[in-house]
């Protein structure tokens, strides 16, 4: 069965997203230092956006492989400027990594951002995630020169902003 990408919403998909986070906690362990509360993270997936973004314009997407939710993405508009899109999160479950699905998922996200009028797509990547940064750079993202230290979870993370023209 082919992969499919589906729009998600909190009313219909909260439990599914929480289940995904339970099965694929790796990013959160890296970013926050512990396994996530799956339901808290699932609610945040649908409720948190980039600064100044209108959540009503945001897209919440699921990548399904063999009917299993295998990836998540949240696409926001209006950050850092009105004509920009911001990929707040894109995660694949470890069971589908390495087979080109991330690139295909990103390609569809870029198509959506272009169709919604965005001219650039931004993403933040943790310095502690060199594998993630290598993925973004392979896909055409480049450093903006904007970085910040985030010590929210006591881990002194450095977050780098990358951009790709659409």
N, C-alpha and C positions, 0 to 999 in steps of 0.2 A: 504494500500500500504506500502511496506517495505521501510525503509530508504536506501538511496544509497549515496555513496561517489564518487565524481567526481573531476577530475583535472580541475582547473580553469585557465584562462589566461586573461590578461588585455583587449585584443581586443574583446573577446566575452562576458566577464562577469563583466566589470567595473560597469555598471549600476546596475547589480544585487547585487554586493558587497556593493555599495553605499546605495542601498535600505535596505540591511540587517543592516548596521550601523545606518540608520535612525530609524529602528524598534527596534534595540537592542543596545542602547547607554550606557547601565549600566557600562560596563568595562571602557569605556573612561571617563565617569563622575567620576568614582573612581580614575582612573590613572591620569587624567589631570584636573579634577575639573570643567569640563563643557561638554555640548553636543558637539560632534565632528562635524566638517565640513565633511559630509559624503563622498563627492567626494575626498577631500584631503586625508582622511583616506583610501579610496579605492585605490587610486594611491599608497599610502605608502604600503599598503598590498602587492602589486605586486613588489614594487621597493626597499623596505628596507630589509636588511638582517643583520645577525650577522656579527661582524667584521671579515674580511678576507674571507667571504664566497663567492663562485662563484654563482651568481644568476641564471646562466644557469643550474646549478645542482639542484636548489631549486624546491620544489614542493608546489603548492598552491592548497589547497583542499577545497571543499565545501561539507557539509553534507546536503542532501536534505531529507525532511520529507514531505510526501504527496505533492511532487512537489514544496515545498517552501524551499528556502535556509534557513537553520536553524542552521548552524554552519560553522565556518571558521577555517582553520589551515594553517600555513606556516611552512614548514620543510626545514631547511638549513643544509648544510654539510660543514665541515672544521672548526668548532669552538667548543670548544677551540683548538682541534688538528685535523689533517687531517682525522683521523678515527672516528670522533665524528659527531653526528647529534645534531641540536639545534632546538627545537620547539619554534620559535619566537613568536607564537601566537596561541592560540586555544580558541575560543569563541563559546558558544552555546547561541542561543536565549532563553529568559526566558520561552517561550512556549514549549520547549522540555527538559528543565532541570529537573533532578530528576528521570528520567525513565531509566537510564542505558545507554543512548545514548552517554554520554561523555566517558564512559569506552569503549564502542564499537568503537567509533571514534578513541580514543587513541590506541586501539589494532591494528586497521588498519594502523595507522601512524607508530607504532612500526614495523609492518610487512614490510612496505615500507622501513623504515630506515635500517632494517636488510638486506633486499634484495639489497639495495644499498651499502652494505658493512660496515655500521656503527656498532660499538661495544658498544657505549654508547649513550644515549639520554639525553640531558640537557634541562632544562627549567628554566626560571626566574619567581619568584613569589613575588608580592608585600607583604610586611609585613601587609599592610592595607587590605589584602584580605585573612583572615583566612579560609574562606570557600574554596577558591581556593587551598590554601596550604593543607588543609585537603584532598581534592580530589587527589592532586598529591601524597601525602603520602599514601593514601589508594591504589593507583595504583602502589606502589613500589618505588617511588622516595625518595631519601634521601638527606639531606643537604650536601653540599660539604665543608661548612665552608667559602665559598666566598660570601661576601655581599658588597653592595655599596649603598651610599646615592645618590639619584637622585633628584635634586631640579629644574629640567628643567621647571616645571610648578609651582614652588613656594610652593610645597606641602611637601617637605622634606621626600619623600618616601625612604624607605629602600627596596632594591631589593635583594632577596636571590636566589642563584643559587642552583638548585637541580639536581640530576643525577640518572639515572636508567641504570644498565647494560642491554645490549640486548643479 
